[in-house]
Amino acid sequence: MKITLVCMPWASTATPSLALGILSKKIADTLPEVETETVYANIDFADWMFHQGGYSANDFGFFSLESYFMGCGDWVFSSALYDDTSWRVEEFTREMTDSISAERLETCLRIHRTVPAFIDALARRIVADEPDLVGATSTFQQNVASLALLRRVKELSPDTRTVMGGANCDGPQGEALHRNFGFVDYVVRGEGERSFTQLIAAHLPDGAGGSEDISRIPGLCWRDGDASVSNPLSDRLLAPGEIPSPDYDAYFDRLRRSRVQSWSEPVLVVEGARGCWWGEKHHCTFCGLNGSAMTFRSKSPHTYLEEILTLAGRHRVLDFYAVDNILEMSYLDSVLAKIAEAPFDLRIQYEVKSNMKLSQIARLRAAGVVSVQPGIENLSTRVLKIMDKGVSGTLNVRFLRDAESNGLSVAWNYLYGFPGETEDDYLPVIEQLPALHHLHPYTGAGRIALERFSPYFDRPDLGFAERRPHWQYPLIYDLPETELADLAYLFDTEDRGIEKAVADRLDEALQEWRENYVRSRLSYADVDGRIELVNSRPGFAWRTMTLDDPVEVELFRALHDPRTIDQLVHRAGQRSGGWERPRVEGLLADWRRRGLIFVEDDRVLHVATEDDNQLMCRIRRESQKSGGPELALELAEEPACVTIS
């Protein structure tokens, strides 16, 4: 038996497909008699764009990374799905004219006109190899390209079995795909390692192990005559030991032959855990990740470490992307601690929870974690409680501060539009954002999307009772709204939360943060019992400052973590010559004016990053005291050191 597995656009060319890497290895381990080929059609398409001329890596990145919430990547392949190069062109143009640039729009229209030829050539190449089964994985904007390919494969070779699987096929989405596209023989819903292998076994020739009954394969959609049948999803999720290390040889073989290798550097994808240990107990209200499999499971530290080191050695690649929705915290003392001791430097991207402490963040960095996605989402504690995030606004700022101290890049979004939020949750934060301009700015901002599988979707009583398939779907698919309602992952709904005027103020303040980040600094060194601070944020005129009063130093150190004013008053009163409450409140008011602290939900936190090498003021002051020449250490033409005592 011969199988072809396909990774279609718009999967990134920088990463191999984890799904296909795992499935190809699983098949090799359990059904060695099956011949499996993996086709990286996303790289084929990048090469096709190169040969067409006029396209760049930025164009591919737009469809792969930027346009998900507009559906551009799926729409451009709709011409191949419906065999019509004029498919919804007028409607798409009208919808996108004010959303993307004229150049981007023309790129979309050009690809839409020409992709049928690519799909036809790809399908002919695959069919020429005479596979018994062709399977396509679909996540994010791979849906329509995958459907278009399978349609053409079925036209060219009616006896070839066609299969789809992946995140876009979970739950009702998979049923809708199978129900509405008759050229797809099977849809694998949920985790495919077990069910896809069972499906292959069911099609083996008699005597070769083909004894599986497809009616009993969990989650499988199949056809009984003309009727679409959906088997119930399994109530037994895969154990970590059932998930093999991925085989990425096909990816690197294809990448070596690509004309567009320079478009990106390869990054190895690894998976230490599935599900979300926070979401098991507190599913974030807006989050649709994990679909039907929220239960958290993690590989043994030994297995995961061996997988990472083996992949790095085999492919001579040091960059890794962990797809885990959340870090298995025990890995800090096991997997990551061992990686920190390795004789080479890995560069790892990881998703974490934003309540991590400085010592934990430092251990991440020591292990080679260079980029994190901590799920910050908002800086208002009240809004975070509405989300059920389990963190506060000051803890989120603490994470940004400590990540900056450790040189970690942070990817995070600022989300708004939650039922029950008010402008009072935003205006005090907006006022303080200039104090944070030295910390890693947001990646994106906007109203929350209503996502399938999220509590907001599953429980209309939480605030989003009215919903309809997102506007992109009618532009892409020739289906009635009732079917789109099952096929869609994103939904349009009435705006909730803050009004547009407040949202616009937030967007403007966040954009200012992004623009000022490269020129902004606020750092400190704890030197001989005093705090030396350096500032270059445009919103604050002072440049250097020294705190040398023992109470001030004590309070500043205490504000490494969020504290209430009562806690600070207590600390100040415990010191020799202790302070009363009015003096503490006066100091905090002054520090807030100078942008040293962030105040939210009755908690206070200092926002200066650590810099143990920061001795500018100290060196200059000591040089002046000794009568020596003044060192050229001025940061700007602003006042020099300010001593608060």
Beta strands, then each sheet from edge to edge (+ up, - down):
strand 1: 2-7
strand 2: 35-40
strand 3: 133-137
strand 4: 161-165
strand 5: 186-188
strand 6: 220-224
strand 7: 227-230
strand 8: 268-270
strand 9: 273-274
strand 10: 297-298
strand 11: 319-322
strand 12: 347-351
strand 13: 369-373
strand 14: 409-410
strand 15: 413-416
strand 16: 444-447
strand 17: 450-451
strand 18: 467-469
strand 19: 490-493
strand 20: 522-527
strand 21: 530-535
strand 22: 544-547
strand 23: 597-600
strand 24: 603-606
strand 25: 609-610
strand 26: 641-644
sheet 1: 2+ 1+ 3+ 4+ 5+ 6- 7+
sheet 2: 8+ 11+ 12+ 13+ 14+
sheet 3: 9+ 10-
sheet 4: 15+ 16+
sheet 5: 17+ 19- 18+
sheet 6: 25+ 20+ 21- 22+ 26+
sheet 7: 23+ 24-
end
